[in-house]
């Protein structure tokens, strides 16, 4: 899906912020699933800083491996940051 810069700004301004620097892959996966299970449905996304200089492990986890029914889309903001766009329409806690 294509997003305008206005759409991305709106999503970012209201998103949950998460910095995964220093996390192992397993720790990051657990943290992300915990957040996805408890996040308020008024949050349109999760703005994730995963870094890129120390390797590609967290970046690959977020951009390629991570799957969850709330994740509608993934926007690569830059080399070390990804925005998960969420959709609560079919999600039941």
N, C-alpha and C positions, 0 to 999 in steps of 0.2 A: 504494500500500500504506500502511496506517496503522501507525504506530509508537507505542508507549507511551513515556512519558518515561523509564522504566527501560531500554527497548531503546535509545533514543537515547543515554542516558548510557553504557551499556555499549559501544556502537559508538564514541562520542567518546573514551572513556578509552583505547581501544586503537588509535585511528586514527593514520595518518600526518598530520602537521601541515604545512600549506603556506600561506605568506603571499605573495600575489602583488602587494602594493603596489609600485608603480614599474615593473611589467612592461608592455610593450606587448602587444597582443592576440596577435601572432605569437610573442613570447617566452613568454607564458603557455601557449599551445597546445603549443609544443615541450616546455616543462617538464612539463606535465601528461602528455603522451604518454610522455615518458621515465620518469616516475614510474610510470605505469600498466604499462609494460613490465618494470620491475624490482622492483616492490613485492612484499614477502613475502606469501605466501598466509595468514599469520596476522593480517594487518591487515584488519579488517572494513570500513574506510572511509578516506576522505581528507577531513580537516577543512580547508576552504579559506577563507581570508580574502581576499576580492577587493575589498572596499571598495564605496562607493557615492557618496560625496560628490564625487568627481572625474569622475563620469560613469557611464554604464551599460554601457560596452563590455565590461569583464571580467565583470561580473555577467551580462550577456546571453550571453557566450561559455560560461560555466559552466552556467547554468541552462537555456539553450535550444538552443545550438548543439553543445555537446560530446557526442559519441557514441563509445562504446567498448564492446567486448563484456564487459568486466569491470563496467561500471556497471549496477547493478541498479535503483537509485533515486537521487533527489536530494531532500534535505530542506533547505528554506530555514530556517535557524536564526534569522537576522535579516536586516536589509536588506543587510548587508555580509559575510555569511558563509553558506556552503553546505556541507553534508555529502554527499559522494558515498558511497553504500552500495555495496559491492563484492560480487560473487559469482564465486567461482573455479571453480565446478562444471564449466563448459564451456570453460574457458580452458586452452590449452596454450602453454607458452613455447617 
